[in-house]
């Protein structure tokens, strides 16, 4: 009996201790689960909200437009300047008045790939006849392009002279005496090999089309220096386009 009462008492004690431990364990959990008391509201005039003080968040800031890269940026159209309508090969034109001068000339025709050699050969013959006649050159040699077709060009190579002997119309069967063209023209530059001069002419044509300039079918090349081969990059040529 004593043992039973002690056992029941022990059970009661144990159960009591267990319940006490459970209460102690659960108290913090309930404290965590209980909603925190909201702080008392602060008057809006007393403190600014973070949005008002910190400015816009990164998501709301305006992202600057990206700078176009060279690959996507538009390429500007060539401007009318004294240099290079065709890159390094030539320059934009200026309007001038051509003054007619006495000259000795040879007319000829040559294929496109032979035109420079043909012109230089004609100029060489003119120089020979000028020297024989005792005349004096008064300017750089030129070539006046009269006609063009799919094969080549008809040209007149000429060298300006100080004067022409009175009544004389030729120096030989091939070399005739006359005058250089006169009128309003635009001057362009080609600096580089004669093999590359077509690029300059293409640039000139594009320039005239862009500006709406009416030109005659005749144009003039003035050779500022003498080179021996068509691939010599040191050639200097001024190109004159006669205007309507």
Buried (B, 14 or more C-beta within 10 A) or exposed (E): EEEEEEEEEEEEEEEEEEEEEEEEEEEEEEEEEEEEEEEEEEEEEEEEEEEEEEEEEEEEEEEEEEEEEEEEEEEEEBEEEEEBBBEEBBBBBEEEEBEEBBBBBBBBBBEEEBBBBBBBBBBEBBBEBBEEBEBEBEBBBBBBBBEBEEEBBBBBBBBBBEEBEEEEEEBBEBBBBBBBBEBEBBBBBBBBBBBBBEBBBBBBEBBBEEEEBEBEEBBBBBBEEBBEEBEBEEBBBBBBBBBE
